[in-house]
Amino acid sequence: MQQSEEKASKETPPAGGVPVFGYELLKNILLPELLGKEERNILYWAGRSLARKFPLSSTEELVHFFAEAGWGSLIIAEMNKNEMILELSSPLIDKRFELQENPTFGLEAGFIAEQVQNQRKCISETYETVKRKNKIQFTVQWDRKDETSTEKLA
């Protein structure tokens, strides 16, 4: 192991049994290189697909899932009848900004969009905004008039 790799692996404790350094290599270096300019879009749809495999019945479960997955601390900042604003922060997000100039959070945004769509039974989209170098804001929007197809059939 090179000295810099050894130092990084010693500085960051394992998250759920997986060394944080390994996670950082895959998520912050390899994926952006493989996906190129389409990274955000591909990860958004991958997040939606992942959410269909792990359906959650409430926003509280969504917050818990983010913590369990090691994606960070997700909080609900605001909510009204057509929109919800969530904020995500963690030491790993801080690290992503150190490793990348403009990290994307498409996977997380897509996951949130699909969960909210399934919970509210109407088409939902999520947009991410960098609030500070250590906090990401997700704005989830939905329209009650735009029901998902399963609701229209019921």
C-alpha positions as CSV (number, residue, x, y, z in Angstrom):
1,M,0.0,0.0,0.0
2,Q,1.3,3.4,-0.9
3,Q,2.0,5.8,2.0
4,S,-0.9,8.2,1.0
5,E,-3.4,5.3,0.8
6,E,-2.1,3.9,4.1
7,K,-2.6,7.4,5.7
8,A,-6.1,7.8,4.3
9,S,-7.2,4.4,5.5
10,K,-5.9,5.0,9.0
11,E,-7.5,8.5,9.2
12,T,-11.0,7.3,8.3
13,P,-12.6,4.6,10.4
14,P,-14.7,1.8,8.7
15,A,-18.3,2.7,8.0
16,G,-20.4,-0.5,8.5
17,G,-17.4,-2.8,8.0
18,V,-16.3,-1.1,4.7
19,P,-13.3,1.1,4.9
20,V,-14.3,4.7,4.1
21,F,-11.3,5.0,1.8
22,G,-12.7,2.2,-0.4
23,Y,-16.1,3.8,-0.6
24,E,-14.5,7.1,-1.5
25,L,-12.5,5.5,-4.3
26,L,-15.6,4.0,-5.9
27,K,-18.1,6.8,-5.4
28,N,-15.9,9.9,-5.8
29,I,-13.2,8.8,-8.2
30,L,-14.1,5.7,-10.3
31,L,-17.8,6.4,-11.0
32,P,-17.2,10.0,-12.2
33,E,-14.5,8.7,-14.5
34,L,-16.6,5.9,-15.9
35,L,-19.8,7.9,-16.3
36,G,-18.3,11.2,-17.5
37,K,-20.6,14.1,-18.3
38,E,-23.7,11.9,-17.9
39,E,-22.8,11.0,-14.3
40,R,-25.6,13.0,-12.6
41,N,-28.3,11.7,-14.9
42,I,-27.2,8.1,-14.7
43,L,-26.9,8.2,-11.0
44,Y,-30.3,9.9,-10.7
45,W,-32.0,7.0,-12.5
46,A,-29.9,4.5,-10.6
47,G,-31.1,6.1,-7.4
48,R,-34.7,5.7,-8.5
49,S,-34.1,2.1,-9.4
50,L,-32.5,1.4,-6.0
51,A,-35.4,3.0,-4.3
52,R,-37.8,0.6,-6.0
53,K,-35.7,-2.3,-4.5
54,F,-35.9,-0.8,-1.0
55,P,-39.4,0.7,-0.7
56,L,-39.9,2.9,2.4
57,S,-43.3,3.8,3.8
58,S,-42.4,7.1,5.5
59,T,-40.1,10.1,5.5
60,E,-38.8,8.9,8.8
61,E,-37.8,5.6,7.2
62,L,-36.1,7.6,4.5
63,V,-34.0,9.5,7.0
64,H,-33.1,6.2,8.7
65,F,-32.1,4.6,5.4
66,F,-29.7,7.5,4.6
67,A,-28.0,7.0,8.0
68,E,-27.9,3.2,7.6
69,A,-26.5,3.4,4.0
70,G,-23.8,5.8,5.3
71,W,-25.0,8.6,2.9
72,G,-25.2,11.1,5.7
73,S,-27.6,12.8,8.1
74,L,-30.8,13.7,6.3
75,I,-33.2,16.2,7.9
76,I,-36.5,17.7,6.8
77,A,-36.0,21.5,6.6
78,E,-39.4,22.5,5.2
79,M,-42.6,21.0,3.9
80,N,-45.7,22.3,2.3
81,K,-48.5,20.7,0.2
82,N,-46.5,20.5,-3.0
83,E,-42.8,20.5,-1.9
84,M,-40.4,19.2,0.6
85,I,-36.9,20.5,1.3
86,L,-34.4,18.1,2.9
87,E,-30.8,18.8,3.9
88,L,-28.0,16.3,3.9
89,S,-24.6,16.6,5.6
90,S,-21.8,14.3,6.8
91,P,-18.1,14.0,7.0
92,L,-18.1,12.0,3.8
93,I,-19.8,14.8,2.0
94,D,-17.1,17.1,3.3
95,K,-14.5,14.6,1.9
96,R,-16.3,14.5,-1.5
97,F,-15.8,18.3,-1.8
98,E,-12.1,17.8,-1.1
99,L,-11.8,15.2,-3.8
100,Q,-14.0,16.7,-6.5
101,E,-14.6,20.3,-7.5
102,N,-18.3,19.8,-8.3
103,P,-19.5,16.5,-6.8
104,T,-22.9,15.3,-7.9
105,F,-25.6,13.9,-5.6
106,G,-27.8,12.4,-8.3
107,L,-28.0,9.0,-6.7
108,E,-29.3,10.5,-3.5
109,A,-31.7,12.8,-5.4
110,G,-33.1,10.0,-7.5
111,F,-33.6,7.8,-4.4
112,I,-35.5,10.5,-2.7
113,A,-37.6,11.3,-5.7
114,E,-38.7,7.7,-6.1
115,Q,-39.4,7.2,-2.4
116,V,-41.6,10.3,-2.3
117,Q,-43.4,9.4,-5.5
118,N,-44.2,6.0,-4.0
119,Q,-45.3,7.4,-0.7
120,R,-47.4,10.3,-2.1
121,K,-48.7,8.3,-5.2
122,C,-48.0,11.2,-7.6
123,I,-45.1,12.0,-9.9
124,S,-42.2,13.5,-8.0
125,E,-38.9,15.0,-9.0
126,T,-35.9,16.0,-6.8
127,Y,-33.3,18.7,-7.5
128,E,-30.1,19.1,-5.5
129,T,-28.4,22.4,-4.6
130,V,-25.1,22.9,-2.8
131,K,-25.9,25.1,0.2
132,R,-22.4,25.2,1.6
133,K,-19.4,23.0,1.0
134,N,-20.8,20.7,3.7
135,K,-24.5,20.7,3.2
136,I,-26.7,19.6,0.2
137,Q,-30.3,20.7,-0.1
138,F,-32.8,18.5,-1.9
139,T,-36.0,20.1,-3.2
140,V,-38.7,17.5,-3.9
141,Q,-41.7,18.7,-5.9
142,W,-44.9,16.8,-6.7
143,D,-48.3,17.6,-8.2
144,R,-51.3,15.9,-6.7
145,K,-53.0,16.1,-10.1
146,D,-50.3,14.0,-11.6
147,E,-51.0,10.7,-10.0
148,T,-48.9,7.6,-10.7
149,S,-50.4,5.1,-13.0
150,T,-51.2,2.6,-10.2
151,E,-53.4,5.2,-8.5
152,K,-55.3,6.0,-11.8
153,L,-56.1,2.3,-12.2
154,A,-57.5,1.9,-8.7
